[in-house]
Amino acid sequence: MSYLSWMEQATIACFFARGYLNFNIFLSLLRFQFFNSSITISMNTGKVKFYNKSKGFGFIIQDGTNEEIFVHATGLINDIRENDNVSFEISEGKKGPNAVNVKVIS
């Protein structure tokens, strides 16, 4: 995904406040954040079909629709394994839907 994490945003704000970034660069970074952030569609549940920890990606089968949703390591809140039940949000990526904010549920 191409959006800035909260830590990156805080770092940029500190650099601006301390005078290391001029105002135009600061505005450019804010525009990048706004126009490149993904749109969250909904909260869902499902089961991890496949996840390769070394490659950092896998797929989740969404409950109800049986649709496969791509998941990347950057979208994980907890570590996941195959057959884990998870909750997640769907975000539209460049190549289709992505699971983000993925949490293991019991």
ROSE-666004 format. One record per residue: residue in three letters; chain; x, y, z of N, C-alpha, C, O in turn. Coordinates in pm, whole numbers. Layout:
N
{resn = ALA chain = A n.u = X n.v = Y n.w = Z ca.u = X ca.v = Y ca.w = Z c.u = X c.v = Y c.w = Z o.u = X o.v = Y o.w = Z}
...
***
This chain:
106
{resn = MET chain = A n.u = 84 n.v = -117 n.w = 0 ca.u = 0 ca.v = 0 ca.w = 0 c.u = 88 c.v = 123 c.w = 0 o.u = 204 o.v = 120 o.w = 41}
{resn = SER chain = A n.u = 30 n.v = 230 n.w = -46 ca.u = 113 ca.v = 348 ca.w = -63 c.u = 68 c.v = 462 c.w = 26 o.u = 66 o.v = 578 o.w = -17}
{resn = TYR chain = A n.u = 33 n.v = 432 n.w = 150 ca.u = -1 ca.v = 541 ca.w = 239 c.u = 100 c.v = 547 c.w = 352 o.u = 170 o.v = 449 o.w = 379}
{resn = LEU chain = A n.u = 109 n.v = 662 n.w = 418 ca.u = 207 ca.v = 683 ca.w = 523 c.u = 155 c.v = 630 c.w = 656 o.u = 39 o.v = 650 o.w = 689}
{resn = SER chain = A n.u = 241 n.v = 563 n.w = 730 ca.u = 202 ca.v = 515 ca.w = 863 c.u = 193 c.v = 633 c.w = 958 o.u = 239 o.v = 743 o.w = 927}
{resn = TRP chain = A n.u = 135 n.v = 610 n.w = 1074 ca.u = 124 ca.v = 718 ca.w = 1173 c.u = 262 c.v = 763 c.w = 1217 o.u = 282 o.v = 881 o.w = 1247}
{resn = MET chain = A n.u = 359 n.v = 672 n.w = 1221 ca.u = 494 ca.v = 709 ca.w = 1263 c.u = 561 c.v = 798 c.w = 1157 o.u = 630 o.v = 894 o.w = 1191}
{resn = GLU chain = A n.u = 540 n.v = 766 n.w = 1031 ca.u = 594 ca.v = 849 ca.w = 924 c.u = 529 c.v = 988 c.w = 926 o.u = 597 o.v = 1089 o.w = 906}
{resn = GLN chain = A n.u = 398 n.v = 992 n.w = 951 ca.u = 329 ca.v = 1120 ca.w = 959 c.u = 383 c.v = 1204 c.w = 1075 o.u = 404 o.v = 1324 o.w = 1060}
{resn = ALA chain = A n.u = 406 n.v = 1140 n.w = 1191 ca.u = 458 ca.v = 1211 ca.w = 1308 c.u = 599 c.v = 1263 c.w = 1280 o.u = 633 o.v = 1374 o.w = 1320}
{resn = THR chain = A n.u = 681 n.v = 1183 n.w = 1214 ca.u = 817 ca.v = 1225 ca.w = 1181 c.u = 816 c.v = 1345 c.w = 1089 o.u = 892 o.v = 1441 o.w = 1110}
{resn = ILE chain = A n.u = 730 n.v = 1342 n.w = 988 ca.u = 720 ca.v = 1454 ca.w = 895 c.u = 673 c.v = 1580 c.w = 968 o.u = 726 o.v = 1689 o.w = 945}
{resn = ALA chain = A n.u = 575 n.v = 1565 n.w = 1056 ca.u = 524 ca.v = 1681 ca.w = 1132 c.u = 633 c.v = 1739 c.w = 1222 o.u = 645 o.v = 1861 o.w = 1234}
{resn = CYS chain = A n.u = 714 n.v = 1653 n.w = 1285 ca.u = 824 ca.v = 1702 ca.w = 1370 c.u = 929 c.v = 1775 c.w = 1287 o.u = 979 o.v = 1880 o.w = 1329}
{resn = PHE chain = A n.u = 963 n.v = 1720 n.w = 1170 ca.u = 1061 ca.v = 1786 ca.w = 1085 c.u = 1011 c.v = 1922 c.w = 1041 o.u = 1087 o.v = 2019 o.w = 1036}
{resn = PHE chain = A n.u = 882 n.v = 1931 n.w = 1010 ca.u = 824 ca.v = 2060 ca.w = 971 c.u = 828 c.v = 2158 c.w = 1088 o.u = 867 o.v = 2273 o.w = 1072}
{resn = ALA chain = A n.u = 787 n.v = 2112 n.w = 1206 ca.u = 782 ca.v = 2198 ca.w = 1324 c.u = 921 c.v = 2250 c.w = 1361 o.u = 935 o.v = 2363 o.w = 1408}
{resn = ARG chain = A n.u = 1023 n.v = 2169 n.w = 1340 ca.u = 1160 ca.v = 2210 ca.w = 1375 c.u = 1228 c.v = 2289 c.w = 1264 o.u = 1341 o.v = 2335 o.w = 1280}
{resn = GLY chain = A n.u = 1160 n.v = 2305 n.w = 1152 ca.u = 1215 ca.v = 2386 ca.w = 1045 c.u = 1299 c.v = 2312 c.w = 944 o.u = 1363 o.v = 2374 o.w = 859}
{resn = TYR chain = A n.u = 1303 n.v = 2178 n.w = 951 ca.u = 1382 ca.v = 2100 ca.w = 857 c.u = 1314 c.v = 2086 c.w = 721 o.u = 1381 o.v = 2062 o.w = 621}
{resn = LEU chain = A n.u = 1183 n.v = 2101 n.w = 717 ca.u = 1109 ca.v = 2094 ca.w = 591 c.u = 1045 c.v = 2229 c.w = 566 o.u = 993 o.v = 2292 o.w = 657}
{resn = ASN chain = A n.u = 1050 n.v = 2275 n.w = 440 ca.u = 979 ca.v = 2399 ca.w = 413 c.u = 831 c.v = 2368 c.w = 390 o.u = 794 o.v = 2251 o.w = 373}
{resn = PHE chain = A n.u = 749 n.v = 2467 n.w = 388 ca.u = 605 ca.v = 2452 ca.w = 382 c.u = 560 c.v = 2381 c.w = 255 o.u = 468 o.v = 2299 o.w = 261}
{resn = ASN chain = A n.u = 621 n.v = 2409 n.w = 141 ca.u = 581 ca.v = 2346 ca.w = 14 c.u = 606 c.v = 2195 c.w = 15 o.u = 524 o.v = 2118 o.w = -35}
{resn = ILE chain = A n.u = 718 n.v = 2153 n.w = 71 ca.u = 745 ca.v = 2009 ca.w = 81 c.u = 646 c.v = 1944 c.w = 175 o.u = 595 o.v = 1835 o.w = 147}
{resn = PHE chain = A n.u = 617 n.v = 2009 n.w = 286 ca.u = 519 ca.v = 1959 ca.w = 382 c.u = 383 c.v = 1939 c.w = 316 o.u = 319 o.v = 1835 o.w = 334}
{resn = LEU chain = A n.u = 337 n.v = 2039 n.w = 238 ca.u = 209 ca.v = 2028 ca.w = 168 c.u = 213 c.v = 1916 c.w = 64 o.u = 113 o.v = 1846 o.w = 47}
{resn = SER chain = A n.u = 323 n.v = 1899 n.w = -5 ca.u = 335 ca.v = 1790 ca.w = -103 c.u = 320 c.v = 1655 c.w = -37 o.u = 253 o.v = 1566 o.w = -92}
{resn = LEU chain = A n.u = 380 n.v = 1638 n.w = 79 ca.u = 368 ca.v = 1511 ca.w = 151 c.u = 225 c.v = 1487 c.w = 198 o.u = 176 o.v = 1374 o.w = 195}
{resn = LEU chain = A n.u = 157 n.v = 1593 n.w = 242 ca.u = 17 ca.v = 1579 ca.w = 283 c.u = -71 c.v = 1543 c.w = 163 o.u = -161 o.v = 1460 o.w = 176}
{resn = ARG chain = A n.u = -47 n.v = 1604 n.w = 48 ca.u = -123 ca.v = 1571 ca.w = -72 c.u = -100 c.v = 1426 c.w = -111 o.u = -194 o.v = 1357 o.w = -149}
{resn = PHE chain = A n.u = 25 n.v = 1379 n.w = -103 ca.u = 56 ca.v = 1239 ca.w = -132 c.u = -25 c.v = 1148 c.w = -40 o.u = -83 o.v = 1050 o.w = -86}
{resn = GLN chain = A n.u = -29 n.v = 1180 n.w = 89 ca.u = -103 ca.v = 1099 ca.w = 186 c.u = -251 c.v = 1096 c.w = 149 o.u = -313 o.v = 989 o.w = 151}
{resn = PHE chain = A n.u = -309 n.v = 1210 n.w = 117 ca.u = -452 ca.v = 1217 ca.w = 90 c.u = -490 c.v = 1144 c.w = -38 o.u = -586 o.v = 1066 o.w = -38}
{resn = PHE chain = A n.u = -418 n.v = 1167 n.w = -146 ca.u = -456 ca.v = 1111 ca.w = -274 c.u = -414 c.v = 966 c.w = -294 o.u = -468 o.v = 898 o.w = -382}
{resn = ASN chain = A n.u = -318 n.v = 916 n.w = -216 ca.u = -271 ca.v = 780 ca.w = -232 c.u = -322 c.v = 686 c.w = -123 o.u = -290 o.v = 567 o.w = -124}
{resn = SER chain = A n.u = -401 n.v = 737 n.w = -30 ca.u = -453 ca.v = 648 ca.w = 74 c.u = -564 c.v = 561 c.w = 16 o.u = -635 o.v = 601 o.w = -76}
{resn = SER chain = A n.u = -577 n.v = 444 n.w = 72 ca.u = -679 ca.v = 351 ca.w = 23 c.u = -812 c.v = 379 c.w = 91 o.u = -817 o.v = 443 o.w = 196}
{resn = ILE chain = A n.u = -919 n.v = 331 n.w = 31 ca.u = -1053 ca.v = 350 ca.w = 84 c.u = -1095 c.v = 221 c.w = 152 o.u = -1098 o.v = 115 o.w = 91}
{resn = THR chain = A n.u = -1128 n.v = 232 n.w = 280 ca.u = -1174 ca.v = 116 ca.w = 353 c.u = -1321 c.v = 93 c.w = 325 o.u = -1402 o.v = 186 o.w = 334}
{resn = ILE chain = A n.u = -1357 n.v = -30 n.w = 290 ca.u = -1493 ca.v = -59 ca.w = 251 c.u = -1574 c.v = -115 c.w = 368 o.u = -1682 o.v = -64 o.w = 396}
{resn = SER chain = A n.u = -1525 n.v = -219 n.w = 436 ca.u = -1606 ca.v = -281 ca.w = 540 c.u = -1523 c.v = -370 c.w = 632 o.u = -1408 o.v = -402 o.w = 601}
{resn = MET chain = A n.u = -1582 n.v = -409 n.w = 747 ca.u = -1520 ca.v = -504 ca.w = 840 c.u = -1577 c.v = -642 c.w = 811 o.u = -1698 o.v = -657 o.w = 795}
{resn = ASN chain = A n.u = -1490 n.v = -742 n.w = 803 ca.u = -1529 ca.v = -876 ca.w = 763 c.u = -1462 c.v = -980 c.w = 850 o.u = -1371 o.v = -950 o.w = 927}
{resn = THR chain = A n.u = -1508 n.v = -1105 n.w = 836 ca.u = -1443 ca.v = -1218 ca.w = 901 c.u = -1415 c.v = -1324 c.w = 795 o.u = -1478 o.v = -1326 o.w = 689}
{resn = GLY chain = A n.u = -1320 n.v = -1411 n.w = 826 ca.u = -1287 ca.v = -1518 ca.w = 732 c.u = -1185 c.v = -1611 c.w = 792 o.u = -1152 o.v = -1603 o.w = 910}
{resn = LYS chain = A n.u = -1133 n.v = -1700 n.w = 707 ca.u = -1034 ca.v = -1798 ca.w = 748 c.u = -914 c.v = -1787 c.w = 655 o.u = -928 o.v = -1772 o.w = 533}
{resn = VAL chain = A n.u = -794 n.v = -1795 n.w = 715 ca.u = -671 ca.v = -1788 ca.w = 636 c.u = -658 c.v = -1917 c.w = 554 o.u = -648 o.v = -2026 o.w = 611}
{resn = LYS chain = A n.u = -657 n.v = -1903 n.w = 422 ca.u = -643 ca.v = -2019 ca.w = 333 c.u = -496 c.v = -2054 c.w = 317 o.u = -458 o.v = -2171 o.w = 321}
{resn = PHE chain = A n.u = -414 n.v = -1952 n.w = 300 ca.u = -272 ca.v = -1970 ca.w = 274 c.u = -199 c.v = -1847 c.w = 324 o.u = -246 o.v = -1735 o.w = 303}
{resn = TYR chain = A n.u = -84 n.v = -1865 n.w = 389 ca.u = 0 ca.v = -1751 ca.w = 425 c.u = 145 c.v = -1796 c.w = 430 o.u = 180 o.v = -1890 o.w = 502}
{resn = ASN chain = A n.u = 230 n.v = -1730 n.w = 352 ca.u = 372 ca.v = -1758 ca.w = 348 c.u = 444 c.v = -1648 c.w = 424 o.u = 459 o.v = -1537 o.w = 373}
{resn = LYS chain = A n.u = 488 n.v = -1678 n.w = 545 ca.u = 550 ca.v = -1577 ca.w = 630 c.u = 679 c.v = -1524 c.w = 570 o.u = 706 o.v = -1404 o.w = 580}
{resn = SER chain = A n.u = 760 n.v = -1610 n.w = 507 ca.u = 887 ca.v = -1564 ca.w = 451 c.u = 867 c.v = -1470 c.w = 332 o.u = 947 o.v = -1379 o.w = 311}
{resn = LYS chain = A n.u = 762 n.v = -1491 n.w = 254 ca.u = 733 ca.v = -1401 ca.w = 141 c.u = 641 c.v = -1286 c.w = 181 o.u = 635 o.v = -1185 o.w = 111}
{resn = GLY chain = A n.u = 571 n.v = -1300 n.w = 294 ca.u = 490 ca.v = -1190 ca.w = 346 c.u = 356 c.v = -1169 c.w = 281 o.u = 306 o.v = -1056 o.w = 278}
{resn = PHE chain = A n.u = 296 n.v = -1274 n.w = 227 ca.u = 163 ca.v = -1258 ca.w = 168 c.u = 85 c.v = -1388 c.w = 177 o.u = 141 o.v = -1494 o.w = 205}
{resn = GLY chain = A n.u = -45 n.v = -1378 n.w = 152 ca.u = -131 ca.v = -1494 ca.w = 151 c.u = -271 c.v = -1456 c.w = 108 o.u = -294 o.v = -1351 o.w = 48}
{resn = PHE chain = A n.u = -367 n.v = -1546 n.w = 140 ca.u = -506 ca.v = -1524 ca.w = 101 c.u = -599 c.v = -1562 c.w = 215 o.u = -572 o.v = -1657 o.w = 289}
{resn = ILE chain = A n.u = -706 n.v = -1488 n.w = 228 ca.u = -810 ca.v = -1514 ca.w = 327 c.u = -938 c.v = -1545 c.w = 251 o.u = -971 o.v = -1477 o.w = 154}
{resn = ILE chain = A n.u = -1011 n.v = -1648 n.w = 295 ca.u = -1143 ca.v = -1679 ca.w = 239 c.u = -1246 c.v = -1605 c.w = 324 o.u = -1260 o.v = -1632 o.w = 443}
{resn = GLN chain = A n.u = -1318 n.v = -1514 n.w = 261 ca.u = -1417 ca.v = -1433 ca.w = 332 c.u = -1540 c.v = -1516 c.w = 365 o.u = -1593 o.v = -1586 o.w = 279}
{resn = ASP chain = A n.u = -1586 n.v = -1509 n.w = 491 ca.u = -1709 ca.v = -1578 ca.w = 531 c.u = -1828 c.v = -1525 c.w = 452 o.u = -1838 o.v = -1405 o.w = 427}
{resn = GLY chain = A n.u = -1917 n.v = -1614 n.w = 413 ca.u = -2038 ca.v = -1574 ca.w = 343 c.u = -2024 c.v = -1573 c.w = 192 o.u = -2112 o.v = -1623 o.w = 122}
{resn = THR chain = A n.u = -1915 n.v = -1517 n.w = 142 ca.u = -1899 ca.v = -1507 ca.w = -4 c.u = -1799 c.v = -1608 c.w = -60 o.u = -1798 o.v = -1634 o.w = -180}
{resn = ASN chain = A n.u = -1715 n.v = -1665 n.w = 27 ca.u = -1608 ca.v = -1756 ca.w = -13 c.u = -1511 c.v = -1693 c.w = -113 o.u = -1443 o.v = -1764 o.w = -187}
{resn = GLU chain = A n.u = -1506 n.v = -1561 n.w = -115 ca.u = -1414 ca.v = -1488 ca.w = -203 c.u = -1274 c.v = -1489 c.w = -142 o.u = -1259 o.v = -1475 o.w = -20}
{resn = GLU chain = A n.u = -1171 n.v = -1506 n.w = -227 ca.u = -1033 ca.v = -1499 ca.w = -181 c.u = -988 c.v = -1354 c.w = -180 o.u = -998 o.v = -1283 o.w = -281}
{resn = ILE chain = A n.u = -937 n.v = -1310 n.w = -65 ca.u = -889 ca.v = -1173 ca.w = -49 c.u = -738 c.v = -1180 c.w = -23 o.u = -693 o.v = -1254 o.w = 64}
{resn = PHE chain = A n.u = -662 n.v = -1103 n.w = -98 ca.u = -517 ca.v = -1097 ca.w = -83 c.u = -483 c.v = -1029 c.w = 50 o.u = -547 o.v = -932 o.w = 89}
{resn = VAL chain = A n.u = -382 n.v = -1082 n.w = 119 ca.u = -333 ca.v = -1018 ca.w = 242 c.u = -181 c.v = -1008 c.w = 234 o.u = -113 o.v = -1103 o.w = 196}
{resn = HIS chain = A n.u = -128 n.v = -891 n.w = 271 ca.u = 16 ca.v = -867 ca.w = 274 c.u = 57 c.v = -846 c.w = 419 o.u = -23 o.v = -805 o.w = 502}
{resn = ALA chain = A n.u = 182 n.v = -875 n.w = 449 ca.u = 234 ca.v = -863 ca.w = 586 c.u = 213 c.v = -723 c.w = 644 o.u = 199 o.v = -709 o.w = 765}
{resn = THR chain = A n.u = 212 n.v = -621 n.w = 560 ca.u = 192 ca.v = -484 ca.w = 608 c.u = 50 c.v = -460 c.w = 657 o.u = 24 o.v = -361 o.w = 727}
{resn = GLY chain = A n.u = -44 n.v = -548 n.w = 623 ca.u = -183 ca.v = -533 ca.w = 665 c.u = -217 c.v = -613 c.w = 791 o.u = -334 o.v = -619 o.w = 829}
{resn = LEU chain = A n.u = -117 n.v = -674 n.w = 855 ca.u = -142 ca.v = -759 ca.w = 971 c.u = -128 c.v = -683 c.w = 1102 o.u = -37 o.v = -602 o.w = 1118}
{resn = ILE chain = A n.u = -219 n.v = -710 n.w = 1194 ca.u = -205 ca.v = -661 ca.w = 1332 c.u = -145 c.v = -773 c.w = 1416 o.u = -57 o.v = -748 o.w = 1499}
{resn = ASN chain = A n.u = -192 n.v = -897 n.w = 1396 ca.u = -137 ca.v = -1016 ca.w = 1463 c.u = -70 c.v = -1105 c.w = 1359 o.u = -101 o.v = -1097 o.w = 1240}
{resn = ASP chain = A n.u = 22 n.v = -1191 n.w = 1406 ca.u = 76 ca.v = -1294 ca.w = 1317 c.u = -35 c.v = -1392 c.w = 1285 o.u = -115 o.v = -1427 o.w = 1372}
{resn = ILE chain = A n.u = -41 n.v = -1437 n.w = 1159 ca.u = -145 ca.v = -1531 ca.w = 1118 c.u = -83 c.v = -1658 c.w = 1064 o.u = 32 o.v = -1660 o.w = 1020}
{resn = ARG chain = A n.u = -162 n.v = -1767 n.w = 1069 ca.u = -122 ca.v = -1896 ca.w = 1014 c.u = -242 c.v = -1952 c.w = 938 o.u = -354 o.v = -1904 o.w = 952}
{resn = GLU chain = A n.u = -216 n.v = -2053 n.w = 857 ca.u = -324 ca.v = -2117 ca.w = 784 c.u = -430 c.v = -2168 c.w = 880 o.u = -398 o.v = -2219 o.w = 987}
{resn = ASN chain = A n.u = -556 n.v = -2155 n.w = 841 ca.u = -676 ca.v = -2196 ca.w = 915 c.u = -709 c.v = -2109 c.w = 1035 o.u = -801 o.v = -2143 o.w = 1110}
{resn = ASP chain = A n.u = -638 n.v = -1998 n.w = 1058 ca.u = -677 ca.v = -1903 ca.w = 1163 c.u = -806 c.v = -1833 c.w = 1122 o.u = -823 o.v = -1799 o.w = 1006}
{resn = ASN chain = A n.u = -896 n.v = -1812 n.w = 1218 ca.u = -1012 ca.v = -1726 ca.w = 1196 c.u = -968 c.v = -1583 c.w = 1222 o.u = -905 o.v = -1554 o.w = 1323}
{resn = VAL chain = A n.u = -1003 n.v = -1494 n.w = 1130 ca.u = -956 ca.v = -1356 ca.w = 1139 c.u = -1069 c.v = -1257 c.w = 1112 o.u = -1168 o.v = -1289 o.w = 1046}
{resn = SER chain = A n.u = -1052 n.v = -1136 n.w = 1164 ca.u = -1138 ca.v = -1024 ca.w = 1124 c.u = -1048 c.v = -929 c.w = 1047 o.u = -928 o.v = -920 o.w = 1074}
{resn = PHE chain = A n.u = -1104 n.v = -858 n.w = 952 ca.u = -1025 ca.v = -771 ca.w = 867 c.u = -1114 c.v = -669 c.w = 798 o.u = -1236 o.v = -683 o.w = 794}
{resn = GLU chain = A n.u = -1050 n.v = -567 n.w = 746 ca.u = -1117 ca.v = -468 ca.w = 662 c.u = -1070 c.v = -490 c.w = 519 o.u = -959 o.v = -537 o.w = 496}
{resn = ILE chain = A n.u = -1155 n.v = -457 n.w = 425 ca.u = -1118 ca.v = -469 ca.w = 284 c.u = -1087 c.v = -330 c.w = 232 o.u = -1165 o.v = -236 o.w = 247}
{resn = SER chain = A n.u = -971 n.v = -321 n.w = 171 ca.u = -926 ca.v = -195 ca.w = 114 c.u = -897 c.v = -219 c.w = -34 o.u = -842 o.v = -323 o.w = -70}
{resn = GLU chain = A n.u = -933 n.v = -126 n.w = -118 ca.u = -910 ca.v = -143 ca.w = -262 c.u = -766 c.v = -108 c.w = -294 o.u = -724 o.v = 6 o.w = -274}
{resn = GLY chain = A n.u = -691 n.v = -206 n.w = -343 ca.u = -552 ca.v = -186 ca.w = -382 c.u = -540 c.v = -164 c.w = -531 o.u = -641 o.v = -157 o.w = -602}
{resn = LYS chain = A n.u = -418 n.v = -154 n.w = -579 ca.u = -394 ca.v = -131 ca.w = -722 c.u = -440 c.v = -248 c.w = -807 o.u = -484 o.v = -229 o.w = -921}
{resn = LYS chain = A n.u = -430 n.v = -372 n.w = -753 ca.u = -466 ca.v = -490 ca.w = -830 c.u = -593 c.v = -558 c.w = -782 o.u = -623 o.v = -669 o.w = -825}
{resn = GLY chain = A n.u = -668 n.v = -493 n.w = -694 ca.u = -792 ca.v = -552 ca.w = -643 c.u = -801 c.v = -540 c.w = -492 o.u = -723 o.v = -467 o.w = -431}
{resn = PRO chain = A n.u = -897 n.v = -611 n.w = -432 ca.u = -918 ca.v = -597 ca.w = -288 c.u = -804 c.v = -657 c.w = -206 o.u = -749 o.v = -762 o.w = -240}
{resn = ASN chain = A n.u = -770 n.v = -588 n.w = -96 ca.u = -668 ca.v = -632 ca.w = -2 c.u = -727 c.v = -636 c.w = 138 o.u = -807 o.v = -550 o.w = 175}
{resn = ALA chain = A n.u = -687 n.v = -735 n.w = 216 ca.u = -726 ca.v = -740 ca.w = 357 c.u = -626 c.v = -657 c.w = 436 o.u = -505 o.v = -673 o.w = 423}
{resn = VAL chain = A n.u = -678 n.v = -566 n.w = 519 ca.u = -594 ca.v = -483 ca.w = 606 c.u = -648 c.v = -489 c.w = 748 o.u = -761 o.v = -532 o.w = 770}
{resn = ASN chain = A n.u = -567 n.v = -448 n.w = 843 ca.u = -604 ca.v = -452 ca.w = 986 c.u = -651 c.v = -592 c.w = 1024 o.u = -753 o.v = -609 o.w = 1090}
{resn = VAL chain = A n.u = -574 n.v = -692 n.w = 981 ca.u = -609 ca.v = -832 ca.w = 1003 c.u = -575 c.v = -873 c.w = 1146 o.u = -461 o.v = -859 o.w = 1190}
{resn = LYS chain = A n.u = -677 n.v = -923 n.w = 1218 ca.u = -660 ca.v = -968 ca.w = 1358 c.u = -710 c.v = -1110 c.w = 1371 o.u = -811 o.v = -1147 o.w = 1311}
{resn = VAL chain = A n.u = -639 n.v = -1190 n.w = 1449 ca.u = -684 ca.v = -1326 ca.w = 1478 c.u = -797 c.v = -1317 c.w = 1580 o.u = -789 o.v = -1243 o.w = 1677}
{resn = ILE chain = A n.u = -905 n.v = -1394 n.w = 1555 ca.u = -1018 ca.v = -1401 ca.w = 1649 c.u = -1035 c.v = -1546 c.w = 1692 o.u = -992 o.v = -1639 o.w = 1623}
{resn = SER chain = A n.u = -1099 n.v = -1565 n.w = 1809 ca.u = -1118 ca.v = -1704 ca.w = 1857 c.u = -1242 c.v = -1766 c.w = 1801 o.u = -1272 o.v = -1882 o.w = 1831}
***
